[in-house]
């Protein structure tokens, strides 16, 4: 009984990670092909996350948190660079 439950639990972990970390729950459904493409992309993202999990010994949620932290830091740095640009430089920056 315990063995069966452990196998089923792995399937539950897979579904939860697919929905939470691979954005499968946010599937667009405008056409018939869109959900299929989104499902395939989500499964591929899950496979890549599993490979990273094995390589880094870090679970999916911790990896997602690290990625979000790095993205926020990069955005903050870029915002700081833009806020320190002189007005004349800003106009030439926006025109490019």
N, CA, C and O atoms as a DFTB+ gen file, in Angstrom:
384 C
 N C O
     1  1       0.830      -1.199       0.000
     2  2       0.000       0.000       0.000
     3  2       0.879       1.271       0.000
     4  3       0.579       2.242      -0.694
     5  1       1.943       1.244       0.772
     6  2       2.835       2.402       0.841
     7  2       3.529       2.640      -0.495
     8  3       3.695       3.787      -0.908
     9  1       3.928       1.585      -1.162
    10  2       4.595       1.699      -2.455
    11  2       3.677       2.329      -3.490
    12  3       4.105       3.187      -4.262
    13  1       2.436       1.913      -3.510
    14  2       1.460       2.477      -4.451
    15  2       1.256       3.965      -4.162
    16  3       1.211       4.776      -5.087
    17  1       1.134       4.322      -2.896
    18  2       0.931       5.712      -2.517
    19  2       2.137       6.562      -2.916
    20  3       1.970       7.682      -3.399
    21  1       3.358       6.036      -2.718
    22  2       4.560       6.783      -3.078
    23  2       4.615       7.033      -4.585
    24  3       5.002       8.119      -5.017
    25  1       4.231       6.042      -5.383
    26  2       4.200       6.228      -6.840
    27  2       3.161       7.274      -7.231
    28  3       3.409       8.117      -8.092
    29  1       1.997       7.209      -6.588
    30  2       0.952       8.191      -6.898
    31  2       1.373       9.588      -6.467
    32  3       1.020      10.566      -7.126
    33  1       2.115       9.700      -5.379
    34  2       2.536      10.999      -4.888
    35  2       3.482      11.675      -5.879
    36  3       3.435      12.894      -6.046
    37  1       4.338      10.895      -6.536
    38  2       5.238      11.451      -7.552
    39  2       4.437      12.051      -8.711
    40  3       4.820      13.081      -9.266
    41  1       3.340      11.413      -9.069
    42  2       2.477      11.941     -10.130
    43  2       1.844      13.253      -9.670
    44  3       1.737      14.198     -10.452
    45  1       1.426      13.314      -8.410
    46  2       0.848      14.554      -7.871
    47  2       1.879      15.677      -7.867
    48  3       1.556      16.817      -8.199
    49  1       3.115      15.362      -7.494
    50  2       4.181      16.368      -7.520
    51  2       4.411      16.873      -8.942
    52  3       4.619      18.067      -9.159
    53  1       4.373      15.961      -9.902
    54  2       4.542      16.327     -11.314
    55  2       3.445      17.296     -11.742
    56  3       3.734      18.337     -12.332
    57  1       2.199      16.965     -11.452
    58  2       1.081      17.830     -11.864
    59  2       1.163      19.197     -11.185
    60  3       0.925      20.225     -11.820
    61  1       1.497      19.207      -9.901
    62  2       1.585      20.479      -9.180
    63  2       2.700      21.348      -9.749
    64  3       2.515      22.550      -9.939
    65  1       3.848      20.752     -10.021
    66  2       4.958      21.517     -10.574
    67  2       4.643      21.994     -11.988
    68  3       5.005      23.108     -12.365
    69  1       3.978      21.163     -12.762
    70  2       3.604      21.548     -14.129
    71  2       2.660      22.748     -14.102
    72  3       2.796      23.664     -14.913
    73  1       1.707      22.746     -13.173
    74  2       0.766      23.865     -13.076
    75  2       1.429      25.107     -12.499
    76  3       1.215      26.207     -13.010
    77  1       2.227      24.959     -11.448
    78  2       2.781      26.111     -10.745
    79  2       4.026      26.690     -11.388
    80  3       4.150      27.909     -11.512
    81  1       4.940      25.840     -11.795
    82  2       6.244      26.318     -12.241
    83  2       6.406      26.372     -13.753
    84  3       7.262      27.104     -14.250
    85  1       5.616      25.627     -14.487
    86  2       5.728      25.648     -15.941
    87  2       4.567      26.403     -16.578
    88  3       4.399      26.355     -17.797
    89  1       3.773      27.090     -15.787
    90  2       2.693      27.969     -16.245
    91  2       1.630      27.243     -17.074
    92  3       1.038      27.838     -17.975
    93  1       1.387      25.979     -16.782
    94  2       0.366      25.268     -17.546
    95  2      -1.037      25.746     -17.188
    96  3      -1.940      25.681     -18.022
    97  1      -1.230      26.221     -15.972
    98  2      -2.553      26.693     -15.550
    99  2      -2.974      27.951     -16.306
   100  3      -4.164      28.261     -16.369
   101  1      -2.016      28.680     -16.880
   102  2      -2.315      29.918     -17.601
   103  2      -2.428      29.677     -19.100
   104  3      -2.087      30.552     -19.896
   105  1      -2.893      28.525     -19.482
   106  2      -2.945      28.149     -20.890
   107  2      -3.956      28.988     -21.664
   108  3      -5.120      29.080     -21.275
   109  1      -3.505      29.607     -22.771
   110  2      -4.452      30.326     -23.627
   111  2      -5.261      29.336     -24.457
   112  3      -4.716      28.342     -24.938
   113  1      -6.537      29.593     -24.626
   114  2      -7.386      28.649     -25.355
   115  2      -8.179      29.350     -26.451
   116  3      -9.397      29.196     -26.534
   117  1      -7.504      30.104     -27.278
   118  2      -8.187      30.830     -28.351
   119  2      -8.508      29.923     -29.536
   120  3      -9.574      30.037     -30.141
   121  1      -7.588      29.025     -29.864
   122  2      -7.817      28.103     -30.977
   123  2      -7.598      26.676     -30.487
   124  3      -7.185      26.459     -29.349
   125  1      -7.874      25.726     -31.339
   126  2      -7.730      24.322     -30.948
   127  2      -6.266      23.916     -30.765
   128  3      -5.957      23.088     -29.908
   129  1      -5.367      24.491     -31.562
   130  2      -3.963      24.114     -31.498
   131  2      -3.228      24.759     -30.329
   132  3      -2.222      24.226     -29.863
   133  1      -3.713      25.887     -29.856
   134  2      -3.014      26.629     -28.814
   135  2      -2.822      25.819     -27.533
   136  3      -1.701      25.783     -27.025
   137  1      -3.857      25.159     -26.974
   138  2      -3.630      24.395     -25.742
   139  2      -2.646      23.250     -25.920
   140  3      -1.889      22.937     -25.001
   141  1      -2.649      22.627     -27.081
   142  2      -1.726      21.521     -27.336
   143  2      -0.290      22.045     -27.352
   144  3       0.598      21.451     -26.740
   145  1      -0.068      23.145     -28.044
   146  2       1.266      23.740     -28.097
   147  2       1.716      24.178     -26.708
   148  3       2.872      23.981     -26.333
   149  1       0.807      24.769     -25.953
   150  2       1.143      25.219     -24.607
   151  2       1.463      24.027     -23.707
   152  3       2.384      24.100     -22.893
   153  1       0.727      22.948     -23.839
   154  2       0.993      21.744     -23.050
   155  2       2.388      21.190     -23.356
   156  3       3.136      20.840     -22.444
   157  1       2.729      21.115     -24.638
   158  2       4.046      20.600     -25.025
   159  2       5.152      21.503     -24.491
   160  3       6.159      21.012     -23.982
   161  1       4.977      22.807     -24.602
   162  2       5.977      23.742     -24.082
   163  2       6.101      23.622     -22.562
   164  3       7.206      23.703     -22.026
   165  1       4.979      23.429     -21.864
   166  2       5.004      23.274     -20.409
   167  2       5.730      22.000     -19.998
   168  3       6.501      22.005     -19.039
   169  1       5.488      20.914     -20.716
   170  2       6.169      19.651     -20.399
   171  2       7.666      19.786     -20.655
   172  3       8.472      19.292     -19.867
   173  1       8.049      20.449     -21.749
   174  2       9.469      20.669     -22.013
   175  2      10.109      21.526     -20.924
   176  3      11.241      21.269     -20.515
   177  1       9.389      22.540     -20.457
   178  2       9.897      23.373     -19.365
   179  2      10.060      22.544     -18.097
   180  3      11.028      22.721     -17.356
   181  1       9.116      21.642     -17.846
   182  2       9.214      20.768     -16.668
   183  2      10.439      19.859     -16.776
   184  3      11.151      19.662     -15.791
   185  1      10.683      19.313     -17.949
   186  2      11.839      18.434     -18.148
   187  2      13.142      19.206     -17.903
   188  3      14.065      18.692     -17.272
   189  1      13.207      20.431     -18.402
   190  2      14.394      21.252     -18.164
   191  2      14.557      21.557     -16.677
   192  3      15.675      21.562     -16.161
   193  1      13.436      21.815     -15.986
   194  2      13.505      22.062     -14.552
   195  2      14.002      20.827     -13.802
   196  3      14.776      20.944     -12.852
   197  1      13.563      19.661     -14.224
   198  2      14.025      18.418     -13.597
   199  2      15.525      18.237     -13.809
   200  3      16.235      17.819     -12.895
   201  1      16.006      18.547     -15.005
   202  2      17.444      18.429     -15.273
   203  2      18.227      19.392     -14.384
   204  3      19.264      19.025     -13.831
   205  1      17.736      20.617     -14.245
   206  2      18.386      21.582     -13.355
   207  2      18.304      21.140     -11.903
   208  3      19.245      21.340     -11.134
   209  1      17.190      20.543     -11.529
   210  2      17.012      20.059     -10.160
   211  2      18.061      19.005      -9.828
   212  3      18.642      19.014      -8.743
   213  1      18.296      18.107     -10.761
   214  2      19.294      17.066     -10.544
   215  2      20.693      17.672     -10.485
   216  3      21.504      17.294      -9.640
   217  1      20.972      18.616     -11.390
   218  2      22.296      19.221     -11.446
   219  2      22.595      20.111     -10.245
   220  3      23.720      20.114      -9.744
   221  1      21.602      20.867      -9.778
   222  2      21.843      21.854      -8.719
   223  2      21.407      21.404      -7.336
   224  3      21.706      22.075      -6.348
   225  1      20.706      20.279      -7.248
   226  2      20.168      19.794      -5.968
   227  2      19.258      20.846      -5.328
   228  3      19.277      21.037      -4.112
   229  1      18.466      21.522      -6.154
   230  2      17.577      22.592      -5.711
   231  2      16.191      22.311      -6.297
   232  3      16.084      21.986      -7.480
   233  1      15.128      22.430      -5.492
   234  2      13.798      22.098      -6.012
   235  2      13.261      23.188      -6.942
   236  3      13.841      24.268      -7.048
   237  1      12.159      22.893      -7.607
   238  2      11.602      23.798      -8.620
   239  2      11.224      25.154      -8.034
   240  3      11.432      26.189      -8.667
   241  1      10.672      25.148      -6.834
   242  2      10.214      26.396      -6.241
   243  2      11.402      27.290      -5.869
   244  3      11.336      28.508      -6.029
   245  1      12.478      26.689      -5.375
   246  2      13.673      27.463      -5.039
   247  2      14.317      28.026      -6.300
   248  3      14.783      29.165      -6.298
   249  1      14.350      27.238      -7.381
   250  2      14.902      27.734      -8.647
   251  2      14.063      28.895      -9.180
   252  3      14.607      29.889      -9.661
   253  1      12.746      28.766      -9.094
   254  2      11.859      29.833      -9.571
   255  2      12.080      31.105      -8.759
   256  3      12.086      32.204      -9.314
   257  1      12.262      30.960      -7.446
   258  2      12.511      32.117      -6.589
   259  2      13.836      32.781      -6.945
   260  3      13.920      34.009      -6.976
   261  1      14.877      31.984      -7.214
   262  2      16.178      32.545      -7.595
   263  2      16.084      33.287      -8.922
   264  3      16.651      34.369      -9.072
   265  1      15.375      32.714      -9.878
   266  2      15.217      33.365     -11.183
   267  2      14.473      34.694     -11.028
   268  3      14.864      35.702     -11.616
   269  1      13.406      34.688     -10.239
   270  2      12.646      35.924     -10.016
   271  2      13.504      36.974      -9.315
   272  3      13.432      38.156      -9.652
   273  1      14.315      36.554      -8.344
   274  2      15.189      37.490      -7.640
   275  2      16.208      38.105      -8.593
   276  3      16.436      39.314      -8.565
   277  1      16.816      37.278      -9.432
   278  2      17.793      37.788     -10.394
   279  2      17.139      38.728     -11.402
   280  3      17.731      39.742     -11.772
   281  1      15.921      38.404     -11.853
   282  2      15.210      39.267     -12.799
   283  2      14.864      40.602     -12.147
   284  3      14.997      41.649     -12.780
   285  1      14.425      40.581     -10.901
   286  2      14.105      41.825     -10.195
   287  2      15.347      42.682      -9.994
   288  3      15.290      43.903     -10.140
   289  1      16.472      42.047      -9.658
   290  2      17.721      42.800      -9.493
   291  2      18.134      43.449     -10.809
   292  3      18.541      44.611     -10.826
   293  1      18.034      42.708     -11.912
   294  2      18.395      43.266     -13.218
   295  2      17.467      44.419     -13.584
   296  3      17.921      45.438     -14.105
   297  1      16.174      44.266     -13.316
   298  2      15.218      45.340     -13.610
   299  2      15.504      46.567     -12.756
   300  3      15.439      47.695     -13.244
   301  1      15.820      46.353     -11.485
   302  2      16.115      47.461     -10.580
   303  2      17.372      48.200     -11.047
   304  3      17.408      49.430     -11.036
   305  1      18.396      47.455     -11.454
   306  2      19.631      48.062     -11.942
   307  2      19.361      48.884     -13.190
   308  3      19.860      50.002     -13.314
   309  1      18.586      48.350     -14.107
   310  2      18.251      49.076     -15.341
   311  2      17.438      50.330     -15.028
   312  3      17.669      51.385     -15.617
   313  1      16.499      50.217     -14.114
   314  2      15.701      51.379     -13.713
   315  2      16.586      52.453     -13.090
   316  3      16.403      53.643     -13.347
   317  1      17.538      52.032     -12.277
   318  2      18.455      52.987     -11.656
   319  2      19.313      53.684     -12.719
   320  3      19.557      54.887     -12.630
   321  1      19.767      52.930     -13.717
   322  2      20.547      53.536     -14.807
   323  2      19.713      54.571     -15.545
   324  3      20.196      55.660     -15.855
   325  1      18.449      54.228     -15.828
   326  2      17.579      55.160     -16.555
   327  2      17.259      56.397     -15.722
   328  3      17.113      57.484     -16.280
   329  1      17.148      56.262     -14.419
   330  2      16.790      57.409     -13.587
   331  2      17.957      58.363     -13.395
   332  3      17.747      59.511     -13.001
   333  1      19.192      57.918     -13.665
   334  2      20.345      58.801     -13.497
   335  2      20.802      59.432     -14.802
   336  3      21.780      60.181     -14.811
   337  1      20.119      59.148     -15.899
   338  2      20.470      59.736     -17.192
   339  2      20.025      61.196     -17.211
   340  3      18.926      61.521     -16.761
   341  1      20.885      62.078     -17.736
   342  2      20.538      63.490     -17.876
   343  2      19.374      63.637     -18.852
   344  3      19.148      62.744     -19.669
   345  1      18.648      64.718     -18.789
   346  2      17.480      64.930     -19.629
   347  2      17.845      64.889     -21.115
   348  3      17.129      64.267     -21.899
   349  1      18.936      65.532     -21.518
   350  2      19.349      65.522     -22.922
   351  2      19.730      64.114     -23.353
   352  3      19.403      63.690     -24.461
   353  1      20.417      63.392     -22.480
   354  2      20.773      62.018     -22.796
   355  2      19.530      61.156     -22.900
   356  3      19.472      60.259     -23.741
   357  1      18.542      61.406     -22.069
   358  2      17.314      60.640     -22.078
   359  2      16.568      60.803     -23.396
   360  3      16.056      59.833     -23.955
   361  1      16.512      62.042     -23.887
   362  2      15.819      62.298     -25.147
   363  2      16.525      61.556     -26.273
   364  3      15.869      60.925     -27.102
   365  1      17.872      61.621     -26.317
   366  2      18.586      60.908     -27.375
   367  2      18.475      59.399     -27.184
   368  3      18.495      58.658     -28.167
   369  1      18.359      58.923     -25.938
   370  2      18.199      57.504     -25.662
   371  2      16.847      57.003     -26.190
   372  3      16.763      55.914     -26.758
   373  1      15.801      57.801     -25.999
   374  2      14.455      57.401     -26.432
   375  2      14.291      57.489     -27.948
   376  3      13.488      56.754     -28.522
   377  1      15.027      58.362     -28.593
   378  2      14.907      58.545     -30.034
   379  2      15.520      57.395     -30.780
   380  3      15.070      57.069     -31.878
   381  1      16.544      56.761     -30.216
   382  2      17.237      55.651     -30.895
   383  2      16.340      54.558     -31.241
   384  3      16.775      53.559     -31.814
